[in-house]
Amino acid sequence: MNNRASSFLWSLRQFSTLIPTSRTVRLYPLGFCGPKNVCLSWNPRNLLLNNFDSRMQSPVRYLFQGALDSKSGDSDSQTKDISRVTVLTVYRRLCPGRLAFASERSPASSSGLEKRNFHHEASDAGVLTKETKPTPLSRKLSQQCNSLSDVLDTFSKAPTFPSSNYFSAMWTIAKRMSDDQKRFEKQLMFNHPAFTQLCEHMMREAKIMYCDDLLFSLHAIVKLGIPQNTLLIQTLLRVVQERINECDEKCLSVLSTVLEAMEPCKNVDVLRAGLRILVDQQIWKIERVFTLQAVMKCIGKDAPIALKRKLEMKALKELDRFSVLNSQRMFEVLAAMNHRSIILLNECSKKFLGNIHGCPFKILINILQSCKDLRYHNLDLFEGIADYVATTFDIWKLKQVLFLLILFENLGFRHARLMDLFMKKVVNEPDFLNMKSIVSVLHVYSSLNHAYPCQTQEFLDVMASALTAYLHHISSENLLSAVYSFCLMNHFPLALINQLLQKDIINELLTSGDLERNVRKLHLLTTCLKLDDTTYHKATGFALPPLPSTPSCSNAKVAEALRSLLGEGSFSENVQLPHNYHIDFEIRMDTTRSQVLSLADVDVVTPATDIQRVAVLCVSRSTHCLDSTHPRGFLAMKTRHLKAMGFYVILVKNWEMEKLRMKEAVTFLKSEIYSTEDAPTADVNFQSTC
């Protein structure tokens, strides 16, 4: 009898931990917030245990205070009609065998669970950390059900543990749907009466289901579009925080994928910080490359540099195991963590180029965008991608090629063959051009200073004609950008210029948007109309604010070489010219460029007609296309204008000058200054007809 009483009291104490405490919280309504069906159907005998409630302290009592009450920027459906619900919480973590006490409402929920002795369960602390075999219920539901509502109907008839199976099945079904169908099905899901009950089951079971089931369900819930500021998701995030030490490699992969898809908030930030600590401890135990890349992509740009280097070393160690897909994905992974590993990128570039045929457009875009973000300039990689697209040009849509060209322009890379093919296609099929694509095409070709001698004029005429059709629909800033691009290419369509120079449009440009950029472009437009051979001879009729002074760069090595070559007083430094142009050095010579004239002699004796002015421009690498001598648009225009002002132009590339010794620098400048050959034309092949 004493044994029976002792056993009863022991069971009573264990059972008391399962009694729910009630609390009222504010919650955004999402279909699972109503008071109906929140509490389980507890046996009346449980009322005898109410005295145990005073001993319970819920670990989520202070859960996400403020995170649930105020979220700005959400839709009206998330921010109005805030209701109050009763939330059940359980104090201690339970093993799956204890779920029978928490699921009396659903007898079937314990049908698949093994009956265990409480003493055995209490000692089995590691049961939650074991990797579970995938249960067939989720797959069975996704195969048998055709909609999200079908899954909820199945749940309402006979709920089973764990509830994660239902969310996983719904996400599997949703992935097979079109966007419109998915949107409609999600609305039906939110309005389904069983959805509330499923969410409540999920919150109650979060602490007792296996860790991988918990993470898979969180992943499915996030992907289904349930708002992040709801109690369901915030509760799951908090539970994952408490159980993060149970994560094995598979769980790390799922958790990384989930966090990557979520917006920053307090619980997401805390969980990401915990993930970083866990990864730092377990990094050398990770076996799968996919898991490693998922973790690297998730840790964030602000992760400690020591952790980033550890992950880089781990990736280098696994480099021989990289598949083609792993190599493609590594660019995006490194960009996500803002870590430029040249060795990794070089090796992945080689493997990618060796298997580029058949590569999807999205992969090409991701790689180029990642290279831009990482400031990684690999000429072989860019040429390989451009050669592949040019070779298979006919299978690509023109909009896809344009997107690639825009990314190449951002990287400063000019592929003449691909740009020629695109130019021919535009001339032959101009109908694909809309207003936005016209502005983009003009920007790319003017920025890279690309001309195709056989079709350049025809191309410019087609672009001007296409843009004129949108003249009354284009915004002021887009019109200015388009005309500026035409100016860089030495082409001046009158209809567009006349429209741009109207008083109301100029006033709009000078009072809105990026004022400094607009003023700079308008100054260059007026300079082109004065210095270039145009048919526009009207006065602009408006006053522009002055441009901010450009800080002069130090060119000490070039100045020292010029002193050694020409002597003091033979050249001027940092010369400011009309039309807001600045040159680094000016030298005055005779018309045959065989003798340098002293500045004092020039001012007193020599007539201006007997002088050849020489402009020395010290230019940076960014003024030229990637790893080439081809100047970009602005430098080509400046060279053109300096020649129109009577200068002979010498370009000194700073990055090459730094490699030379002083004697070699003097020899280089001597050959350029006293050269009898004509100055470089800056590869400007555009004509000035309208």
C-alpha positions, 0 to 999 in steps of 0.5 A: 500500500505504501508503495502504491501511495508513493508511486501515486505521489511520484506520478502526481509530481511528474504530472504537475509539470504538465499542467498549463499555466494561463497568461494573456498576451497581446498578439497580432491576429493570424488565424490562430489567435482566437480563444477557441480551441486554445486549451486542451481538454484537461480531465476534471481531476486535474483541477486538484493539481491547481495548487501546483501552479504557484510553483511554475515559472514559465521560461517564456513568461517574458518572451519577446516583450515588445517584439510582439506588441509593436511592429511597424511597416506591416500590413493592416491585417497584422496590425489591427484587431489585436486580440488577447489569447490564452497561451499554455506554457510548460516549464520543463523540457519533456521527452516524446513519450510524455506527449500523451499527457499533453494531447488528451484532446487528440487520442491519435497523437500518442498512437505512434509513440512508444510507452515508456516508464517515467524513471527510464525517460527521466534518465534518457537525457540524450534522446533529443540529440539523436538524429531521427529517421525521416518519418513517412507521414510528411511524404505521405501527406504531400503525396495524398493531399493536393492543397494546403487545406487538404493537409489541415483537414487531415490534421483536424480529423486525427492529429498526430505527433509531431505537428511539424509533419503537417507544416512540412507537408504544406510547404512541400505542396506549396513548392509545386504551385504557381505564384498565383495559386500559392497566394490563394492557397495561403489565404485559405490556409490562414482562414482554415479553422484547423490552422489555429489548432495546428499552430497551438499544437506546434507551440506546445510541442516545440520543447518536446519534439526532436531538434531536427523536426523543430528546425524543419517545421520552423523552416516550413513555417517561414517559407509558408509566409507566416509573419515573423512577428507572430507568437508562433515564430517568435516562440519557436525561435526562443525554443531553438535558442534554448536547444541550440546545443542539440544541433548536429550537422543536419540541424546546423544546415537547416538552422543556417538556411532558416536564419538566412531567410529571416529579417533581423530582429532580437531573437534572430540576432541572438540565435545567429550569435549562438550559431556563430559560437556553435560553429566556432566549436564544431567547425572541424567536425562538419563533413558535408560541403553543403552544410559548410557553405550554408553556415558560411552564408548565414553567419553574416558580414559582421562575424568576427574575422577570426571565425571567417578565416577559420571557415575559409581554412575549412573550405580550403581543406575541403576544396578537392571535394567541391562539386561544380555546384559547390564551386558556383555557390562559393562566390555567393557564399563569400559575398554573403559573409563579405570575405574575399578569399582570393585562393578560394575564388581563383580555384572555384573560377577554374572549376566553374569555367571548366564546366560552364556549358549549360550553366543557367542564367541565374548562376551567371548573374549571381557570380558576377554580382558576387564578384562586384560585391567582393571587388574581385576582378578576374579577367579570365573569369569574365572573358570565359563568361562573356565568350560563352554568352557570345558563342550561345548568343541566339539562345539568350533573351536580349534582356538577359544579355543586357543584364549581363552587360550592366554587370560587366559595366559595373565591373569595368569589363568590356567584351567587344565581341559580345557588345558588337553582337548586342549592338547588331541585334538592337539595330535589327530588332529595336522593338524589344526596347522599352524606356528603362532598357534604352537608358540602361543600354546607353549607359553601358555603351557610353560608360565603356566607350564602345563603338562598332565602326560599321554600325555605330551611327545606325545604332545611335540613331535607333536609340535616339528614335526609340527614346524620342517615342517616350519623350512625354513619359520619361522622367527628368532624371532619366532624360538627363541620364540618356542625353548625358550618355549621348554626349559621352558618345559625341552624339546630339539628338536635337529633340531630346536636348530641346526637351531637356533644356526646357525651363520647368525640367531644368528647375525640377532637376535643380530642386530634386533628386541627387542635386550634385549629380544633376548639376555635374551632368548639366555642366558637362552638357553645356560644355559639349554643346560649346566644344563639340561639333553640334548642330545645336547653337542656341544659348542654354539660357540658365545659370548652374550652381558652381561645381565643388572643387576637385581635390588635387591628387599628389603625383610626386613621382611624375613631378620629380621625373619632369624636373629631372627631365625638363628642369625647374620652371618648365611646367605648371602643376594642377592647372585649372582650365575653363569648363571645369576641367583640371589637368595635372601638368602643363608643358609649353613647346614649339609647334614641332614639339622638339623644344620645351619653352620656359614659362617665363619666355612664353609669357614675354616673347613667344606668340601664342600661334607658335606654342603647342600646349601639352596636357599631362593627365595622371589617370587611375586604373578606374578610368580604363576598362579592366586590364586594358588600355581602352579609356572609359567614357568620361576620360575619352570625352575629356581627351576630346575636349582638351584637343578641341581646346588646343592641347596635345594630351599625354596619359600617364597611368599611375599604376604603371608609373609606380612600378618604374624606377626613376630612370625608367620614368624619365625615359618614358616621359621623354618618349611621350613628350618629344614624340613626333607621332600623333597623340592617342585618339582615346579610341573614340570612333563616334561621329557627331551627326544628328 
